[in-house]
């Protein structure tokens, strides 16, 4: 039988004092608070008292580190999959506020519905639903946990809800170490729960585009 529930978990806070849009850049690790957030997410899933059969993570450091508490809780080694990774972004490696002050960069904002600054929203949705479907069918019962990033999780939420993929990134309901849960009946996904188990009020780095 397939999985029972699939949880998309966002990584914890990253140590990023320069406030850089790090995207897919290497060597961006969880802050001390971020490690506590990741542990809170794993505690939340454990408290659901549901068997967890598989653990996946994006290959970036911050998601692998956020998967660590799940390994400790459930004894699972995360399978790394590129489809869970942060989208590409032309502003990667820059400070967004400074970049947006430069008129030369405004061209990248010309078509937010795609978005014109990075990977198309449709591409994000397709790769996320692709790995979710494969993982759902690969286990013999139990839940699946996938540690990913804000944009892929929010785009998945919009696609499953049948909402337009175009959105203002500042309005995403996807807090650090939040858990967005889905079930699939036949070929139809539905969102069944959303939780914010981690204390994020003092977070400095809360995410970006």
N, C-alpha and C positions, 0 to 999 in steps of 0.2 A: 504494500500500500504506500501511497506517497506521503509527503509531509503533512503535518496537521496545522502548522502556523509558521509564518516567516517574519522575522523581525529585522528591520533595517535600522541599524544603530549608527548614529553619527559619532565621530571621534570626539575626544575631549579637547580642552583648550590647548593651543600650541604656544610655546615660548616664542614670542615675536615682538620684542620691544621696539623694533623699528617700524612696526605696523606695515610690513611689506605684504603685497598680495602674492603669497608664495605659490599658489596653484600646485603644479607638479614638481616644483623645485625640490632637490634633495636636501637632507640635513635639517629639516624642520621637525622638531620633536615636541612631545607633550611637555607642558609646564608641570610644576608640582601640583597645582590645582587641577590641571587636565588629567593627571593620573588618578586623582581622587574622583573626578567625574566619571572616568571610565570604569572605576571600581563600582561606583553607584549604579551605573547602567547594568553591569553584570549582576549585582545584587538584586536589582529589580527583576531581571529575567529569571533568576533563581527563585525568587519569592513567588513567581507565578506557579511554581510547583508543576512544571511541565517538562518532560524529558527533552533535552536538546541533542539532536543527532548529528548536526554538522555545523561547522564554523567556517566562514569565509571572510576575507578582508581585501581591501584595495592594497596594492603593493607599496604604497607610500608609508613612510616611517610612522606618521601619526596614527594611521589606522591599524597598523600592525601592533603598535604599542597599546592602542585602545582595545585590541583583541586579547591582550595578555590576561586581564582579569577573567575573561571567559574561559581561557585555557586552564587557569587555576581552578575555576569553579567546576568546569565540566570535563576536564581532561581531554580536550580536543585541540589538535594542532590546526591553525587556520590555513585553509587553502587560499592562496593568493590568486586573484583574478583581475585582469586589466579592465574588465567591463565595469568594475566597481569604482574606478578611479575618478578623480576630479576632472571636470571638463577642461579643455584647452582654453587659454585666455590671452589675448594680445597684451594685456596689461600685467602679465605675470612678471614678478621681480621689481615692480614699481610700487610707489605709494599712490593709491588711487586719487586722493584729494589733489595731490600735486599733478598727477597725469591729466586730470579733468580740467585743470586750469590752462593747459596748453591747447590752443585751437587746432594744432596739427593732429591731435588725437580725437577730435570730435567726429571725424569720418567713421571711426570704429563704432560709433553710437547711432549710426544712420538708420539701422533697421533692428530695433530691439526685439521684434517678434521672432527673429531667427535664433539666437541673437547675432548681430554682425561682429561682435567682439570675440567670438569663440565658437566652440562646437555647437552645431544646431541642436535645439531642444529635442527635435524628433529623433536625432541620433542618440542622445542621452537616454531617452525613454526606451528606444528599441534595445539598446545594449543592456540596460537594467532589467527589463522584462525578460530578455533572453537568458541571462544568468539566473534570474529568479525561477524561471520555468524549468531549467535544467536541474537546478538544485532541488526543487520541489519534487521532481520525479526520481531523483537519484537516491533518496533515503528510503528506508523501510519504516516509515512512521516517525513520530517525534517532530520537534521544531527545528528550524534552521535559523541561524543568526548570521547576518552579513554586516560587517562594519564598513561604512562608506563615508560619504561627504554630504554637505548640506544640499548642494545643487542637484546631484543625482537622486537623493531621497525625495526632495520636494517635487522634482519633475515626475518621479514615479507616482507620488500622491496625486498630482494633477491629472496624469494620464488615466490612472485607475478610476478617479472620480469623474472622468469625462469632461473635465474643465479645460479651457484654453491653456496652452503651454506658455503663452506670453504672460509675463508677470513682472512686477517690481521686485528685484532681489531683496530689498529691504523689508518686504512684507512676508517673507517665508516663515512658516510655522515649523521650525526645525532647529530647536535649541541644541547647544552642545550636549553630547551624550544622551540625546533624546532617543526614544525607541518608538518607531512607527511599525505597526504590526498588520499583516495581511493574511488572508486565507484565499484559497482558490477552489472554486467549485466548477468542475469541468475545465473550460478554458477561460473562465471569468474570474478575475481578481477582485477582491473587495477589501477595503481597509476596515479593520475591526477595532483598533485601539491606537492611542497616542499617549505617551507618558514622558514626563520630564523629571526623572528621578534624581538628577544631580543638582547641587547648589551652584548656580551660575551667576548670581547677582554681582559678585566681585570680579567677574571675568574681564580681562583687558582685551583679549583677542576673541571676538565673537563670530568671526566669519566675514566673508566678502562676496564679491560677484562670482 
